[in-house]
């Protein structure tokens, strides 16, 4: 699943091609991708609007238009590709945004991706963005914030790092890497973590995500950014999908935490 670094990479690629471009038509081939409008309303509202900016919050790509915001979540396998406007849609291309001289195709093999089209009036206080926690670089993300969020939580820290209502943007790959660098076992109860451990998690969250962004994200199995650009951060991974620890050589263990496949070093991340 694309996580924050992958979404950031896609966003930056799209900005290079789409800023100040006017949408002249929209084709919808699978309307369940659109979460809050009918296909007809979606098409009518988007037609003739210009893309003013493209930003991101958590794993959501936000297209700023003249009168609306288009929010796009890639979920498991969503991808954007820029193609010649004359090319016929291929299998799994569910939405096509038509511009004067090219089209932007949204492809999603598993059809899990979602789009919201919302008016420009305080979208941060409306679903889905109002359900998100702090960005990893938010000045309010500190040990006191996490202590409040983790208070009375009996869930393991791995599960709470994936909770988008606490910190937004962290997914399975980066949670494993953050906990490894923090030397914290993924099954540790979040409420048991010390202030120093919480500070370490925050620091390593920024470190891991910044490094991943600089390398275009991580290409594992299904992720591929727009225009077929592959991320190189997989070469920097310490534990996720690895056989042995890069630090101590111990065999990496794979377990399930909260239903998610989880990799950790039993020596570097003792319980």
C-alpha positions in Angstrom: 0.0 0.0 0.0 1.3 3.5 -0.8 2.3 5.3 2.4 3.2 8.9 3.0 6.5 8.9 1.1 4.9 7.2 -2.0 2.0 9.6 -1.9 4.3 12.5 -1.6 6.3 11.2 -4.6 3.1 10.8 -6.7 1.9 14.3 -5.7 5.2 15.9 -6.8 5.2 14.1 -10.1 1.6 15.2 -10.8 2.4 18.8 -10.0 4.9 18.9 -12.8 2.3 18.0 -15.4 -1.0 19.3 -14.1 -0.7 22.7 -12.5 -2.8 25.4 -14.2 -4.3 22.8 -16.6 -8.0 22.9 -17.3 -10.1 19.8 -17.1 -12.3 19.7 -20.3 -14.0 16.4 -19.6 -14.1 13.4 -17.2 -14.9 9.8 -18.0 -16.0 7.5 -15.1 -15.9 3.7 -15.8 -16.3 2.6 -12.2 -18.4 4.9 -10.1 -17.8 3.4 -6.7 -14.4 5.1 -6.7 -16.3 8.3 -6.0 -17.3 8.4 -2.4 -19.7 11.3 -1.9 -21.2 12.2 -5.3 -22.9 10.5 -8.2 -20.8 10.1 -11.4 -22.9 12.7 -13.1 -22.4 15.3 -10.4 -18.7 14.4 -10.2 -18.3 15.0 -14.0 -20.4 18.1 -14.1 -18.6 19.7 -11.2 -15.1 19.0 -12.4 -15.6 20.0 -16.0 -13.9 23.3 -16.9 -12.2 23.6 -13.6 -8.5 24.4 -13.4 -6.0 22.6 -11.2 -4.5 25.4 -9.0 -2.3 23.3 -6.7 -1.7 19.8 -5.5 -1.0 19.1 -1.9 -1.1 16.2 0.5 -2.4 15.3 4.0 -1.5 11.9 5.3 -2.1 9.5 2.5 -4.6 11.8 0.7 -3.6 13.7 -2.5 -5.5 17.0 -2.6 -6.2 18.7 -5.9 -7.1 22.3 -5.4 -9.5 23.4 -8.2 -11.3 26.7 -8.9 -14.3 26.0 -6.7 -13.6 22.6 -5.1 -11.0 20.2 -3.7 -10.6 16.8 -5.2 -9.3 14.3 -2.6 -7.8 11.0 -3.8 -6.7 8.1 -1.7 -4.8 5.4 -3.5 -5.5 2.6 -0.9 -3.8 -0.7 -1.9 -2.9 -0.3 -5.6 -4.1 3.0 -6.9 -1.9 4.6 -9.6 -2.0 7.7 -11.8 -0.7 7.7 -15.4 -0.5 10.5 -17.9 -1.4 9.2 -21.4 -2.2 10.4 -24.9 -5.7 11.6 -24.9 -6.5 9.5 -28.0 -5.7 6.2 -26.3 -8.6 4.0 -25.4 -8.9 3.1 -21.7 -7.4 -0.3 -20.7 -8.5 -2.7 -18.0 -8.5 -1.3 -14.5 -8.5 2.3 -15.7 -11.5 3.6 -13.8 -11.4 7.4 -14.2 -10.0 9.5 -16.9 -9.5 13.3 -16.6 -9.3 14.8 -20.0 -7.1 17.9 -20.7 -6.4 19.6 -24.1 -3.5 17.5 -25.1 -3.3 14.6 -22.6 -5.4 12.6 -20.1 -4.7 11.6 -16.5 -5.8 8.0 -15.9 -6.6 6.6 -12.5 -5.8 2.9 -12.5 -6.7 0.6 -9.6 -6.6 -3.2 -9.9 -8.4 -3.9 -6.7 -10.8 -0.9 -6.9 -10.2 0.1 -3.2 -9.2 3.7 -4.0 -11.6 6.5 -3.2 -12.2 10.1 -4.3 -14.1 12.9 -2.6 -15.1 16.1 -4.4 -15.8 18.8 -1.8 -16.6 22.6 -1.9 -13.8 25.0 -0.8 -15.1 25.7 2.7 -13.0 24.4 5.5 -12.4 20.8 4.3 -10.1 20.1 7.3 -13.2 20.0 9.5 -15.1 17.6 7.2 -14.8 13.9 6.5 -12.3 12.4 5.5 -9.6 14.9 6.5 -11.1 15.7 9.9 -10.5 12.0 10.9 -6.7 12.3 10.5 -4.2 12.9 13.3 -1.1 15.0 13.1 1.4 15.1 10.3 4.8 13.7 11.3 6.3 17.2 11.1 3.6 19.0 13.0 5.1 21.0 15.9 2.4 19.6 18.1 3.6 16.1 17.7 5.6 15.5 20.9 5.8 13.0 23.7 3.0 14.7 25.7 0.7 14.4 22.7 1.5 10.7 22.3 1.2 10.1 26.1 -2.4 11.5 25.9 -3.2 9.4 22.9 -1.7 6.2 24.2 -3.1 6.6 27.8 -5.1 3.5 28.8 -4.4 1.9 25.4 -3.6 -1.8 25.7 -2.8 -2.2 22.0 0.8 -2.8 20.9 2.7 0.2 19.6 2.8 -1.2 16.1 -1.0 -1.0 15.9 -1.1 2.5 17.2 1.6 3.8 14.7 -0.8 2.6 12.0 -3.7 4.5 13.5 -4.2 7.4 11.2 -6.2 9.3 13.8 -3.0 9.7 15.9 -0.2 10.2 13.4 -1.2 10.3 9.7 0.7 8.8 6.9 2.6 5.9 8.6 1.9 2.5 7.0 3.1 -1.0 7.6 6.5 -0.8 6.0 7.6 2.4 7.8 6.1 1.4 11.1 8.5 -1.6 11.1 11.5 0.5 10.2 10.6 3.2 12.8 10.4 0.7 15.6 13.6 -1.1 14.5 15.6 2.2 14.6 13.9 3.0 18.0 14.9 -0.5 19.3 11.3 -1.1 20.4 9.6 -4.4 20.1 6.4 -4.0 17.9 4.3 -5.9 20.5 5.2 -3.5 23.4 2.0 -2.0 24.9 1.9 1.7 23.9 0.9 2.9 27.4 4.1 1.4 28.8 6.5 3.4 26.7 8.7 6.0 28.4 9.0 9.7 27.5 12.4 9.0 26.0 11.1 6.1 23.9 8.2 8.3 22.7 10.7 11.0 21.7 12.8 8.4 19.9 9.8 7.2 18.0 8.9 10.8 16.9 12.5 11.4 15.8 12.8 8.2 13.9 9.4 8.7 12.2 10.7 12.0 10.7 14.1 10.4 9.9 12.6 7.4 8.1 9.9 9.3 6.2 12.3 12.1 5.1 14.8 9.5 3.8 12.1 7.6 2.0 10.7 10.8 0.4 14.2 11.7 -0.8 14.5 8.3 -2.5 11.0 8.3 -4.1 9.4 5.9 -1.6 9.5 2.2 -1.5 8.7 -0.2 -4.3 7.3 -3.4 -2.9 5.0 -5.7 -4.8 2.2 -3.4 -5.9 3.5 0.2 -5.5 4.5 2.2 -8.5 4.3 5.9 -8.6 2.9 8.0 -11.4 4.5 7.6 -14.8 6.1 4.3 -13.7 8.6 5.9 -11.4 9.9 3.3 -8.9 11.0 4.1 -5.4 14.5 3.2 -4.2 14.0 3.2 -0.4 13.6 -0.6 -0.4 17.3 -0.8 -0.6 17.6 1.1 2.7 15.2 -1.1 4.6 16.5 -2.7 7.8 13.9 -5.3 8.7 10.8 -5.2 6.5 10.8 -8.2 4.2 14.5 -8.9 5.2 16.0 -12.3 6.2 18.6 -11.1 8.7 19.3 -8.0 10.7 21.8 -5.6 9.0 23.1 -4.6 12.5 23.6 -7.9 14.3 23.0 -10.6 11.7 20.2 -12.2 13.7 17.4 -13.9 11.8 14.5 -11.5 11.3 11.2 -12.7 12.7 7.9 -12.2 11.0 4.8 -12.2 13.2 1.3 -10.7 12.9 0.4 -7.6 15.0 -3.1 -6.4 14.7 -3.6 -8.5 11.7 -0.6 -7.0 9.9 2.6 -8.8 8.8 5.3 -7.4 11.1 9.1 -7.8 10.8 11.5 -7.2 13.7 14.9 -8.3 15.1 14.5 -10.3 18.3 17.9 -9.2 19.5 17.8 -5.5 18.7 14.2 -5.2 19.7 13.9 -7.4 22.8 10.6 -7.5 24.5 
